[in-house]
Amino acid sequence: MVRTKLRRRAVLVGSGVVLAVLMAAVAIVQGADSGGGSDVTAVSPSRPVPAIGAGSAAQERGDTDLAAPQAGGKGAQPPGVPIGGVQRELVRTAQLTVDVGDPVAAVRQVRTAAASVGGFVTEEQSGDNGSWLVLRVPADALDRLLDEIAGYGRVTARSSQVLDATEEVVDLDARVATQTASVARVRGLLAEATSIGDVVAIESELARRESELDSLTRRLAALRDQVALSTLTVDLRGPGAATPPETQPAPGFLDGLAAGWEGLRAIGSAAAAVVGFVLPFLPVIAVLAGFALLGRRIVRTRRTAATAGAGGRSGPGSDGES
């Protein structure tokens, strides 16, 4: 019994030692993996690593577009609006309606104010009673320009909108960078091609990718232009300009009751008109109906008499024969 107990204790102790050694080995392996992963340099998706040989081949052919900074780099990004530690890309638009005493002088003032902040006029319509202008101004000067134009007269309407285009800009930025690297790789393959078939196939693929890259680049440039320059619509109205109609309130119970009463009156008027139209025809219809009833009675009387005469003739003859 004593030997059996000693053997069991020895087995338990040995199992514990083996388990402890295994746990220590697992911890050492995990520590080595985490330490090795920290040495890896993260590659930003906006700056892809160009294919080997693509840069030299492009330089030999004089392709200077590859040497330009990638979209999404620090030199290509316009100033955004930092919100919560994130550089937001905001598209701002505004509308302003001002009653002015002299629309012509006010238009000159608006042009001067837009030019002073680095903006310009894209559309303009002028008439006898006022002018309408569309301005493109730097986003950081929009509020200041609004306040300045509002001081030219009496503001009757003012509104603004903000569209957050950060996600779309980031997506297009990454797609442009990826497509640029793809074009560079295909150009490298074209430089290494030896047969005519390979050259034709690679050139076709290169043209397709360059076309897609050009489309993405234009979309990104247009979006960045909307972020950098805000759109301001200014409506300058002179003394003789017609005032816009006031916004009517939403209909209520009394409005619905009045509309229902008007509808009932309309239905009554229509019914009275129908009755008045049919009324002159009633005597004619009554006379025709009387003639129809009279003819029906005459027909019934003749049929009854004929039936009775036929029955009287057949009765005695049948008795004699019997």
FENZI-V89258 format. One record per residue. N is the residue number from 0. D_LAST is the distance of its C-alpha to the last C-alpha in whole Angstrom. Layout:
n->N d_last->D_LAST
n->N d_last->D_LAST
//
This chain:
n->0 d_last->141
n->1 d_last->144
n->2 d_last->143
n->3 d_last->140
n->4 d_last->140
n->5 d_last->143
n->6 d_last->140
n->7 d_last->137
n->8 d_last->140
n->9 d_last->141
n->10 d_last->138
n->11 d_last->137
n->12 d_last->140
n->13 d_last->139
n->14 d_last->136
n->15 d_last->137
n->16 d_last->140
n->17 d_last->137
n->18 d_last->135
n->19 d_last->137
n->20 d_last->139
n->21 d_last->135
n->22 d_last->134
n->23 d_last->138
n->24 d_last->137
n->25 d_last->134
n->26 d_last->135
n->27 d_last->138
n->28 d_last->135
n->29 d_last->133
n->30 d_last->137
n->31 d_last->138
n->32 d_last->134
n->33 d_last->134
n->34 d_last->138
n->35 d_last->137
n->36 d_last->134
n->37 d_last->136
n->38 d_last->138
n->39 d_last->135
n->40 d_last->135
n->41 d_last->132
n->42 d_last->131
n->43 d_last->129
n->44 d_last->126
n->45 d_last->127
n->46 d_last->130
n->47 d_last->129
n->48 d_last->132
n->49 d_last->132
n->50 d_last->131
n->51 d_last->135
n->52 d_last->136
n->53 d_last->134
n->54 d_last->136
n->55 d_last->139
n->56 d_last->136
n->57 d_last->135
n->58 d_last->139
n->59 d_last->140
n->60 d_last->137
n->61 d_last->138
n->62 d_last->135
n->63 d_last->136
n->64 d_last->133
n->65 d_last->133
n->66 d_last->136
n->67 d_last->135
n->68 d_last->134
n->69 d_last->131
n->70 d_last->128
n->71 d_last->128
n->72 d_last->132
n->73 d_last->134
n->74 d_last->135
n->75 d_last->132
n->76 d_last->130
n->77 d_last->130
n->78 d_last->131
n->79 d_last->128
n->80 d_last->128
n->81 d_last->129
n->82 d_last->126
n->83 d_last->127
n->84 d_last->129
n->85 d_last->127
n->86 d_last->127
n->87 d_last->124
n->88 d_last->123
n->89 d_last->121
n->90 d_last->120
n->91 d_last->120
n->92 d_last->118
n->93 d_last->119
n->94 d_last->118
n->95 d_last->120
n->96 d_last->119
n->97 d_last->122
n->98 d_last->122
n->99 d_last->125
n->100 d_last->127
n->101 d_last->128
n->102 d_last->126
n->103 d_last->128
n->104 d_last->131
n->105 d_last->129
n->106 d_last->128
n->107 d_last->131
n->108 d_last->132
n->109 d_last->129
n->110 d_last->130
n->111 d_last->134
n->112 d_last->133
n->113 d_last->131
n->114 d_last->134
n->115 d_last->136
n->116 d_last->134
n->117 d_last->133
n->118 d_last->130
n->119 d_last->128
n->120 d_last->126
n->121 d_last->123
n->122 d_last->120
n->123 d_last->121
n->124 d_last->119
n->125 d_last->121
n->126 d_last->119
n->127 d_last->120
n->128 d_last->119
n->129 d_last->120
n->130 d_last->121
n->131 d_last->119
n->132 d_last->121
n->133 d_last->121
n->134 d_last->124
n->135 d_last->125
n->136 d_last->127
n->137 d_last->129
n->138 d_last->127
n->139 d_last->130
n->140 d_last->131
n->141 d_last->127
n->142 d_last->127
n->143 d_last->131
n->144 d_last->129
n->145 d_last->126
n->146 d_last->129
n->147 d_last->131
n->148 d_last->128
n->149 d_last->126
n->150 d_last->130
n->151 d_last->129
n->152 d_last->127
n->153 d_last->124
n->154 d_last->122
n->155 d_last->118
n->156 d_last->117
n->157 d_last->118
n->158 d_last->117
n->159 d_last->117
n->160 d_last->116
n->161 d_last->117
n->162 d_last->116
n->163 d_last->117
n->164 d_last->118
n->165 d_last->120
n->166 d_last->118
n->167 d_last->117
n->168 d_last->120
n->169 d_last->121
n->170 d_last->118
n->171 d_last->119
n->172 d_last->123
n->173 d_last->122
n->174 d_last->120
n->175 d_last->123
n->176 d_last->125
n->177 d_last->123
n->178 d_last->122
n->179 d_last->126
n->180 d_last->127
n->181 d_last->124
n->182 d_last->125
n->183 d_last->129
n->184 d_last->128
n->185 d_last->126
n->186 d_last->129
n->187 d_last->131
n->188 d_last->129
n->189 d_last->129
n->190 d_last->133
n->191 d_last->133
n->192 d_last->130
n->193 d_last->131
n->194 d_last->129
n->195 d_last->127
n->196 d_last->123
n->197 d_last->125
n->198 d_last->126
n->199 d_last->123
n->200 d_last->121
n->201 d_last->123
n->202 d_last->123
n->203 d_last->120
n->204 d_last->119
n->205 d_last->122
n->206 d_last->121
n->207 d_last->118
n->208 d_last->120
n->209 d_last->122
n->210 d_last->119
n->211 d_last->117
n->212 d_last->121
n->213 d_last->121
n->214 d_last->118
n->215 d_last->119
n->216 d_last->122
n->217 d_last->121
n->218 d_last->118
n->219 d_last->121
n->220 d_last->123
n->221 d_last->120
n->222 d_last->120
n->223 d_last->124
n->224 d_last->124
n->225 d_last->121
n->226 d_last->123
n->227 d_last->126
n->228 d_last->125
n->229 d_last->123
n->230 d_last->121
n->231 d_last->121
n->232 d_last->119
n->233 d_last->121
n->234 d_last->119
n->235 d_last->121
n->236 d_last->120
n->237 d_last->122
n->238 d_last->122
n->239 d_last->119
n->240 d_last->116
n->241 d_last->113
n->242 d_last->113
n->243 d_last->110
n->244 d_last->107
n->245 d_last->107
n->246 d_last->105
n->247 d_last->102
n->248 d_last->101
n->249 d_last->98
n->250 d_last->95
n->251 d_last->95
n->252 d_last->92
n->253 d_last->93
n->254 d_last->93
n->255 d_last->89
n->256 d_last->88
n->257 d_last->89
n->258 d_last->87
n->259 d_last->84
n->260 d_last->84
n->261 d_last->85
n->262 d_last->82
n->263 d_last->79
n->264 d_last->81
n->265 d_last->80
n->266 d_last->76
n->267 d_last->76
n->268 d_last->77
n->269 d_last->75
n->270 d_last->72
n->271 d_last->73
n->272 d_last->73
n->273 d_last->70
n->274 d_last->68
n->275 d_last->70
n->276 d_last->69
n->277 d_last->65
n->278 d_last->66
n->279 d_last->66
n->280 d_last->62
n->281 d_last->60
n->282 d_last->59
n->283 d_last->58
n->284 d_last->56
n->285 d_last->55
n->286 d_last->54
n->287 d_last->52
n->288 d_last->50
n->289 d_last->49
n->290 d_last->48
n->291 d_last->46
n->292 d_last->44
n->293 d_last->43
n->294 d_last->42
n->295 d_last->40
n->296 d_last->38
n->297 d_last->37
n->298 d_last->36
n->299 d_last->34
n->300 d_last->33
n->301 d_last->31
n->302 d_last->29
n->303 d_last->28
n->304 d_last->27
n->305 d_last->25
n->306 d_last->23
n->307 d_last->22
n->308 d_last->21
n->309 d_last->19
n->310 d_last->17
n->311 d_last->17
n->312 d_last->15
n->313 d_last->13
n->314 d_last->11
n->315 d_last->10
n->316 d_last->9
n->317 d_last->6
n->318 d_last->5
n->319 d_last->5
n->320 d_last->4
n->321 d_last->0
//
